[in-house]
Amino acid sequence: DLDRSYKNGMLNVTVDLKNYKQQMESGVLHLSLLDQKGKSVVQLSKPVQVGAGEVTKVSFSRNVSSPALWSNETPVLYTVLLTLKDKSGRIIETTSCKTGFRKVEIKDAQLMLNGKPLLVRGVNLHEHNQYTGHYVDKETMLEDIRMMKRFNVNAVRMSHYPQSPLWYKLCDQYGLLICDEANIETHGMGAELQGWFDKSVHPAYLPQWAPAHKDRVERLVERDKNHPCVILWSLGNECGNGPVFHEMYQWVKQRDASRPVQFEQAGEQENTDIVCPMYPSMRYMKEYAARTDVKRPFIMCEYAHAMGNSTGNFQEYFDVIATSKHMQGGFIWDWVDQGLATKDENGRFYWAYGGDFGSAHYPNEENFCTNGLVFPDRTPHPGLFEVKKVYQDILFKAKDVENGSLIIQNRFLYTDLKNYNFKWELLKNGDVAASGTLQVSLPAGSSKEVKLPLPALQQESGAEYLLNVYAYAKYPSEMIPEGHEVAREQFVLNGNSYFAGQKSTTGAIDMKEENNVLFFTCGDVRISFNKRNGELNGYRYQDKMLLGHAPQPQFWRAPTDNDFGNRMGILCNVWRTAGQNKEFKGMNVERKDGAVTLTSIYYLRDVASDYTVKYTVYADGRVEVNGSWKAGNIALPEIPRFGMQMTLAQEFDQFSWYGRGPWENYSDRNTASFIGKYTSTVDEQYVAYIRPQENGNKTDVRWLTLTNKEGFGLRIDGLQPLSVSALRNYPEDFDAGLTKSQRHINDINPRKAVVLHVDLAQRGVGGDNSWGMYPHEPYLLKAKEYTYGYVISPVAK
């Protein structure tokens, strides 16, 4: 513990000595406190006398002047060495343990570590190894700690049981904050705030169950009480809040006054030191943040359910948290997908989950144990990059950003920013126009203005300027290598729109008609349209087919786990085939201003409304495509996506784009995905979620190219930001239908084609929970009216 100044330590040691002999024994118990270099800081000793078969308590106390403090940033450990000698001076036994000087308290409705308010950037952790199940070896533990550190996670809730003693030793050593939870859950009999349950038979309300509860809580506290990493005790999970838990709360507070106790089931009742809800609504969060009468911090024990393609609207949580000092973060559910490495009868790998073992009728929760930020092999989900961005300890805020003025905020508890290198780059339409480095010395918990030497920005149509700022580790450590990116931010400068300057062309277009097919020749580009169905049915460049099938209206996506949870597949099912079940009403052809416009109108039978596609052919071979839809007279559910789908030959597998990347991103999960130029392959776009679902999207895309390895192919330019994906599969390949069914990554067979989606938008992925919550309102596509456009053109080296 520490004194009130948080500078001087207090060493309090209580030792139980048991005499197993049949006669009284006496001797001397020596205590040594060794610092991290092995130097003795404290030396104490006491004579002891223990009766036959008895246990005697021996206590030591000593103030320690100015010890090095333990924190998650500075995990400095001391060694307590106990040596028992008999009356002749012979050593009978020695034992030791690691400890650290730190103080945890709640003060002014804030959770404090060493007098500094904590922001809990946490995750929940189940013990899991893809090969050995619940047995986790040291290497897996180290990999988890390494990844957590690199992705700015600072705290872990042990859900829902005390875990391997080795884990706590490693967290002491490397600096992770632990919420240690008793192995108690009676969810099957009901839980508070989750509907009615019968308290007359619930263990939390029955005194005869108190000993069983106390046994588990007591063993938790006694085993882990000496670990500095343990800063919170949790009484259990989803187990009711009857008199049994009021009693347990009092027992823990009497046994260990140095740590707060949290209990989600208590809500805002008296037997929890922290208001720690699971999956609270944004409304409740905002209400609690606005309250001025609270005495306890708000730290979510579970939030941001990361099941499958999830972790949407994560930034919104921390927007609310930033509004009040007593809003102090939470623990994401959860860290790792609990899938088991398996091979099918053909030797193909997949991760098995509930329902894959034994009879199909065996009770299981399907894939409801695959809720992680990382896959079972610890490969990160794309959503983990969003978490890293939101959790970062270094913030960059605009002041007069066009002139290079930024505010840098250091949210670390102890770390000065002189330990990091800073880099900035100015992008003009995705290309680096200027760049530089920055050295910042800034103490923990403070902010300062910095001025970047940005060049004057050219005010020209279509010139978009972006400023990226990064922070990198200057020095290597065992967990974080030198040069590792720890923070990032992107700013939009000068307000110029990339889409302001559109290319115009002049020249002749050769058009002819044959058998109800219109043929256009524009230099090396040949384009054809079928007047029978109003569709583009060929786009060739230098006699090579780039697009052999018309862009088709697409309103559907393969449901994510969150979509299944909120019943999108059922409620929005009318959109599943709306783009396919269309009736051609006619095509209008018009020559104007050196271009030819072909307007095709369709009646969408499933949604009783018209859909219009307008193609404009230009003399240089570009084709502008505009899609428009307006709701008719019937009520319709929201739209999963609004866009078009097209198919290219499999050779066009080199994918480049100017938009958000490099990893998969969606409208409600893209703050970490910076707008820039990226190059990849179609095969690398696939995200193999354990249960196949929608994946691979990119937002705010200005243009994209799909080429072969010789650089020959197709280019798409948006008339506004696009949402796009390029995969080897169609949505129906990932779509399980109205119910999930047992599907795995080995069920997905790549097509010998490239499936390109060019959308205006797609609904967000959500993530408040996976059993009913929709994406937030700004990320839904209501059935109203939509229009968007893009331009097709050839590309060659």
N, C-alpha and C positions, 0 to 999 in steps of 0.2 A: 504494500500500500504506500501512499504518499501523504505528506502533510498538506496543509491548506495552501501552501505556496507552490505545490507541485514540483518542488525542487529537491526535497529531502525524503528519503525512503524510510519505511518502517518494516523491519524484518520480524515477523511473528511466526514461530515454528512450534507446533505441538507434536510430540512424539509419543506413540503408544509402545511401551515395552512390555512384552509378555515373557514370563519365566516358565519354561516348560519342565523345569526340574522339580524334584520332590523336596528341595530345601531352599531357603532364602538365599538370594544371590545379591551381591553388591559390586559396584564398580564405578566407572566414570563414563559419562556420555559427552563426547566432544562434538562441537558443531563448527564447521568452517564454511565461510561464504567466499567463493572464488569468482573473480571476474572473468570476462571472456578470454583473457590471456593466461588464465590459471593463477593469477596473483591473489593471495589471500586478502580479503577486505575485512572480514570479521572472524574472530576466533573466540569461541565461548565453550565453557565446560561446566558440568554439574555432576556432583556425586549422586548415584542412584542406588536404591535398595528395593528389590522386588520380592515379595513373598512367593512361596511355592505355588505354582499354578495360577498366579495372579497377573493382572495387567495394571501397570502404573503409567500415568500420563506425566510427561516431562515437558515443560514449556520454556522457550527462549524468546526474548524480545530485545531488539537493539535498533536504535536509530542509525541510519546509514546516510552519511553526508553526500549530497549531490551525486547519486548514482546515475548511470546512463539509463534512460527510460526505455521501456519496451512499448512499441506501437507496431501497427502493421507496416509502417514505413521504415521503422528503426527497430527491428526485432532483436534487441540486445538481451542476451540471456546470461544469468549468473548460475552457478552451480552450488547447491546446498549439499555439503558432504557431512554425513553423520558417521562417527566412529565410536563403537562401544568397546570399552576395555574392562577387563576384570580388575580386581583389587591389586593384582600383581603387575598390571600394566600390559598384559597380553591382549592383543586385539581379538575380540570375540566375533564381531561382525562390522561391516561397513556397508553403507548404502548411500545413494545420492539421487538427486533429481534436479532438473533444470527449473529455473523460475525467472521471473522478470518483475521489475518495479514499474507499476502502472496503477492508475486509479480510474475506476469506472463509476459513474454516478449520474443521477438525473438532477439537473439544476436548471431552473427557469424553463421548465417544460422541454428540456433538451437532453438527449443522451450525450454524455461528455466522456472523452478519453483524455486523461491527464489535463483536465481543465479546458479542453478544446472540443467544440461541438462536432459530432460525427455526422457524416452523410453516408448512410449504409447503401452501398452499391453491391447488393448481395445476390446470391443464387441459393436455391435448395439443392441438396445433394443426396441422392440415394447411392448406396454402395453398388457398383456394377462394373463388370468386366465382360466383354463380348464373348469370351471363351470360357470363363470360370464362374459366371453369374455373380453371386453376392460375395464371392471371395475376391478381394482386390489386393494385388501385390504392391510392393513399394514403388516399382517403376510406374505403375498406373497412377498411384497417388501423386508422385512427383510430376507426372505429365499433366494431371489435373491442376495442380498448384501452378505449374509453369504457364499453362494456358490462361488460368484465371488472372494471374499477374499481368500477362501480356494483353489481356482484354479488359483491363481496368476494373476487375472484380476485387473487392476488398473484404467481403464477408460471406460466410457460408452458414446456412441453417442446416443442422443435422436432422434431416427429415427421414423417418420420424422415430429415431432411435439413436442411442450412443453408438458410435462406430469404432473401428479398430483403434486401439491406443496409439499405434504408430502414426495414424493420421494427425492426432493432436500434437504429437512431438514435432512432426514436420511443419504444422501450422505455427507452432511456437518458434521454430527455427527460421522459417521463411516469411512469416508475417501475414497471416490471414486471421480475421476476426471470426469467432465462432459463437453462434447461438446453439447451445447444447440442449437437446430435447430428450425428455424421458420417453421410454418405449411404451407409450400408452395411446391406444386408439380404439374406440368402440363405436366407430362410425356406423356400423351395421345396425346398431340399436338406436341411432339417432344422434343428432348434434345440434347445438344451439344455432339459431338463425338460419336453419335449413329445414324448416317445416315442423309440424307437430311430431312429438314422440312421447311415449309413455314413461313418465318419470317414476312411476311406481315400480318399474322393473329395471330401470337404467342404473348401471353400476355407480355412476357419478353421484347418485342420490341415495344410495343404500349404504348404511354404516358398516355392514358386514364385508363390503368390498374395500373399505378404507385401508386395511393392512396390505392388500395386494397392490394398491396404488402407491402407498407410502414406500413399499419395498423397492419399487422401480425408480421412484424419484430419489430415494435415499442412496441407492447404489450409483445412480448417475452422479450425484453431487460428490459423494465420497471418492469415487474413482477419479474424477476430472478436476477436483477443486484446486489443484496446484498448477494448472496450466494457465499461463498468462493470456493465451489466445482466446480462452473462454471468457467472454464478456457478458453473456446473458444466459440465464437458465430458462427453459421452456417446459411447462408442466405436461405437455402432451399435445395431441392433435385430434381435433374433431371427436371429442369424447365427453361432451356435456360439461356443465358448470354447476354441479350440485355441491352440497356441503363438503363432500370428500375433497374437492379441489380448493375450497376455501381453507380447509385444514392443511392441505399440502403447501399452499402458498405461505401460510404462517410458519410451517416447519422450516421451509427453505430460508425464509427471511431471518429466522433465529439462528439457523446453522451457519449461514454465510451472508453476512450483512454487506459484503464487498461487491456484490453483483446484483443488478436488477433482475426481476423475474417477469417473464412475459407469458401470457396465456390468451390465445386468440379467442377461446370460447367465452372468456369473461367479458368481451366487448368493452364497455366503459365502466364495468363494475369495479369494486375495490380490490379484487384479488389479481390484479395485473398492474405492473409498473409502467407498461407501455401499451398504448392502444395499437393493436397489431392485427387488423382485419385481414381476411383473405379475399382477394378479388373485389375490393370496394368499388362502388360506382364513382365516376368522376364527380357526380353531384355531391356525394358524401365527402369526398376528398376536399372539394372546394369549400363546403360548409365548415369542416373541421379546420381547414387552413385559415378561414376568416375569423374563427372564434378567438376571443381575447381572454377567456376565463379558464382555459385549459391548463392543467398542471402536469400533463404527461405528453411525451412525444408520440407522433404517429409514424409507425414503421410497419409496413405491410409484411406479414409473415409469408404470404404468397400473393403474387400478382403477375401479370403479363404471361399468361399460359402459352408456353412456347411449343405447342403441339403441331408437328408438321410444318407447313409453310405458314408461319405465324409471326409474332412479335411486331404486329402493326401498331400504330399510334403510340409507340413507346416514348417518343419525345414528349407527347402530351402529358404523360405522368410527371415528368420532371419540370415541365412548365408550371404545373400546379405546385409541386414541391418547392420550387424556387420562390413562391409567393409568401412563404411563412417559415420562420426559424424552427418551429416545432414540427414541421413536415420533414422527416429525415430518411426517406428512402424506403427500401424494402428488399425482399428476397424473391427473385424471379423463379417461377415454376417451369422447368427445373434445369439442371445442368446437362444431364446425359440421357440420350435415348436408351431405354433398357431393352435392346434387341440382342438376340443371341446369334452369333455367326453360324450359318448352316449352309448346306449344299443340297440342291434338289437331285432327283434321280439322274439328271443329265450332267451333274457336276457343276451346275451354275450356282454361284454364291448368292445368298440373300440373308437378311436378318429376320429371324423368326420372332413372333410376338404372340400375345394371348390368342388361343384358338388353334395354334399350330401344334399343340402337344396333346396326344391322346385323342379321345373321342371328340367329335364335333359338338357333342352335347355337354361336354365338361364346362362348368361355369367359368367364364373368363370375361375380361374387359376389352377384348379385341386389342387394338393398338393403343389403348389408353395409358400404357406405360412408356410410350415413345413421345415424351414431352420435352425433349432436351434442346439446349442451345448447341450441343455437339452430337454428332452421330456416335454410335457405340465404339467406333475406332478412334474417337476424339477429333475427327475432322470437323471443322466448324460449320454449322448451318450459316447461310447468308445472313440470317437475322442477328447472329452474334456480332457482326461488324457494326450493326446499328447500336447494339448494346454498348460496345466499346466506345463509340462516339459519344453517346449520351452520358456514359459513366466517367468520361475523362476528367482529370483533375486540373487541367489547364484549359481555360476558356478564353476565346478571342471574341471581342465585341466591337462592332463598328462605332466609331465616333465621327470622323470626317473621312470615311474610307476612300472616297475618290481622290483625296489628296494624301492618302497613305497613313492617316491617323487611326490607330487601333487602341483599344484597352485590352491588356492582358491581365487575367485574373488567375492567381495561384490558389487553388483550393486544397493543396496538400496541407497536412498538419505540421510537418517538420521540414519538408524538402524545399530547398531554395532552387529557383529555376536556373541558376548558374550550372546546374548538373545536366542541362539539356541544350542541344543545339537547335536553332530555329531556322527555318527556310521559308521563303516566300516565292511565289511565281505569279506573274501577270499573264493571263491567257487572252488572246484575241481570236475569237472564233475557234477556240480549242488549241491553238498553237501558242507556245511560250513566246511572249513578246519582250519580257524582262524577268529577271530573277535575282535573288540575292540571299544572303544569310544574315542572321541577327543574333547577337549575344545579349542575353537578358539576365540580370541579377535581380531577383525579386524574392524576398522572404515569404515563407508560407503564410497564407491567410491574407495576403495583400494584393493590391492591383496597381497598375501604372499605365500611363499612356506611352506608346511608342510611335515613331514616325518612320514609315518605309519610304525610300527614295523612288517613288513611282514616277515614270515618265508621264508627260502630258498625254491625255487620252484623245484620240482622233474622233471627232464627232462626224462620223460618216454612216450613211444608211446601211443597215445590215451588219455593222461591226459591234459584236457583243464582247464585253470585257468581263472577265472573272478574276478574282484574286483568291489564291489558295495560300493558306498558312499552315505550317506543320511544326511539330516539336518532336525531336528524336532523343533517345537516351545517349548521353555523351560518353558514359563509361559502362563497361560490361559488368554484369553480375551473374550469379549462378542461374537466376530465373529469367533475366532479361538481357539480351545481347546488346552490344554497342550498335547504335544506329537504328534500334527498334523504334517505330513510330508510336508515340504515346498520345498524341492529340492532333486534331486537324480541324480546319474550318474553311468554308468557302463563302465569298461575298460576291454579289452581283453589283457591278459598277455602272455608273452613268445612265442606267435605264434604257439604253439602246436595245432594240429588239433584233435578234438574229434574223427574224422573218420579215423585216421591213423592206429589204431590197430583193425584189423578185426579178428573175432574168426574163427578158423579152427577146423574141427572135423575129427575123423576117426571112422570106424565101418562099419558094414554091413547094406545094404539096401535091404529089401525084395521087389521085384517088380514082379507083375504078370499082365496079360492082360485077360480081359473077356468081350466079346461083345463090342469091340472097346473102352473099358475103362481100363486105366492103374491104378493099385492099388499099393500104396507104404505103407509098414509098417516099421516104424522107432521107435522101443520101443512102448510107449503109444500113438504115433501119427500115424494116418492113413490119407493118402492123395490120392485123385483120380483125374484123368484127362480124359476128353472126347476127344478121338482122332478124332471124327467127326467134332468138332468145335475148337479143340485146346485149350480148356479152362480148368482151374482148376474148378472142380465142387464139391469138398468136402475137408474140412480140419477139422479133428476130433482129440480131445485129451481126453484120458480116456473115449472113447465111447460117448463123447458129441460133437455135431456139433458146431464148432466155426465159420466156414465160409462155407455157403452152396451155395454161388453164386460166380462166377469168378469175380475178379477185372476187371471192364470194362473201356476202355479208355474214358476219359472225357475231352472235350475241351471247355465246355460251363459253364457259370455261369448265374444266374438270374440277369438281368440288374439292376444296381443301378440307382438312379435318375441322376447321372452324366453320366452314360452310355446312358440313354435315351437322355440326352441333346446332347451328341456327336454322336448319332445315331449308337452306337455300335450294338444294336439289329438288325439293318437293314444292316449295312455295313459288319458286321461279321457273318451274319445269316447262312452262309455256315457251320459254326462250330457247330451250334446248335445240329444237329443230326449226326455229322461226326463220333462219336464214336459208334453210334448204327447201322448206315448203312455200315456195313463192310462185306466183302466177304472173307471167309476162304480159304487160298491158300494151306495150308499144315503145317504139324508138323514134326520136326526132333527130334529124341531121341538119346542121346549119353551118354554113361557111361565114366567117366573120373575122376581119382584121388579120388575115393571113393564117388563120387557124380553122380547124374543123371541130365543131362540138357535136357530140352524140349523146343524147339524153335518153336513158332507159328507165321506164317506170314499172315497178313490180307491186303486186298486191301480196302482202304477207298473210297467208290464211290463218296461221296460228294466233296472230295478234291483231287481226282485222284492221290493218292499216297499210298505207303505201310507203314504199321505200324507193328512193330515186338515186341512180348513179349517173353522174355526168362525166363523160370522157372528153378532154380537149386535146386534140393532136396538133402539135406544133411542127414547123418546118424542119427543125433540127432533130426530130425524132422523139422528143419528150412527149409523154402522155400525162396530162394532169387528170387525177381521179378525185371526184368529189362524191361523198356519200351523205345522204340526208334522210332523216326519218322523223316523223311527227306522230305522236299517239293519236289514235282514232277516238271513237266514242265509248269504248269499253275500258273498264278499270284494269290496269295491268300492274304486276309487281315490278320491283326494281330490276334493272338489267345487269347481268353479271359482267358483260363487256360490250363495247360498241366499237366495231371495227370490221376488218376484212381479212380473209385468209386466202393465201395463195400457195402454190406448190412449185418448186424449182427442182431441176435435176440434181442428183446427189453430188455431182462434181463441184457444185457451187457452195463449198463448205467453209470458205474463209470469210469470217464475219468481222466487219469493222463498223464502228458507229461513233457518232458524236452525240452524246447524251449522258445520262447517269450510269455509272459503273464503278469498278469493273464487275462487281458481283451482282447477282439477282436483286432487283428492287421493285417496289410497288408504291402506289400513291401515298400510302400511310407508313411506308418504311423505306425512306430514301434520303434521310438527312446525312448519312455517312457516305452515300454514293454520290460522288462529285460529278458535275457536268464536265466532260472532257472527251478526248478522242481515245478510243480503245480498239485493240485488235485481238481477236481470239479465233476460235473455230466453232462450228456448229456443235460438234460433239462435246465441247467444253461448256456449252450452255445448259446442258441437262443437269438438274439437281435431283439426285436419286433419293428423295424422301422415302422412308421405310415403307410407308403405304403410298403408292403412286398417286399423284395429284397435280394440280396446276403448278407450273414451275418455269423458271428461266426468263421472267419478264424484265424489261428495262423501261424506265420512264424518262420523260423529258428529252426524247430523242429528236435531234434536228435532222440528221441524215444517217443512212446506213448503206453499206455495200455488202453484197454476197457475190464472191468471185471464186473462180477455180484457182489452182496454185499458180497459174500464169498471170493472174490479175485480171482476167476477163470475166465480166459478169454484169450484174444488175445493181443499180443505185436507186434508192428511195429518198426523196427530200420531202420533209413535212412542210405543209403550209402553216402549221402551228406545231407545238410539241406533240410528239407521238408516244404511244406505249407499244413496244414491239417485243417479239420473241422470234428466234430462229432455232428450230429443233428438228430432230429426226422423227418426230411423232406427231400425230394429230391429237386434238383434245380428247377424242373418244378413246384413244389408247390408254389415257390416264383416268378415264371416267368409269367409276364402278357402278354407275346407275343410281337408282333411288336409294339404295342401301350400300354401305361400305363394302361388304364382302371381304373375304380373305385374299388380299392382293399384296404382292411384294415386288421388289425391283427385278426379280428374275422373270416376272410376267411381262415385262416391257421389252419388246423386240424392236430395235431401230428399223425404220422404213428405209428403203433405197430411194430416198427423196429428201428434200429440205422443205419443211413446213414453216412458212413465214406468216406471222400475224402482224398486221399494220393497223393499230387501233388508235382511236381517239383517247380511250381510257378503259380501265378495268376497275372493278370495285376493289377496295382495299382488302387486305388479308385479315385485318382485325387481330385480336389477341387478348382482349379483356378477360375472356374465358373461352372455352371450347364447347360449351353446352347451352348456348342460347344467345349470347351477345353478338350483335351485328357490328360490322365496322362502324366507326364514328360517322356522323352525318355528312361531313365534307367529302368523305371517300365513298359515298354511295352514288349510283347512277339511277336517279328516279326516272320513271317512264314519262318523259315529256317530249322534248324536241332536241335533236342533235344534228350537227353538220360539221364535217371536217374534210380535209383534203391532203393529198400528197402527189408527188410527181415521180413518174417512172422514167428512167433514162439508162442507157448503156454505159459501161465503164470498161476501160482497157488500159493496160500500161502503155 
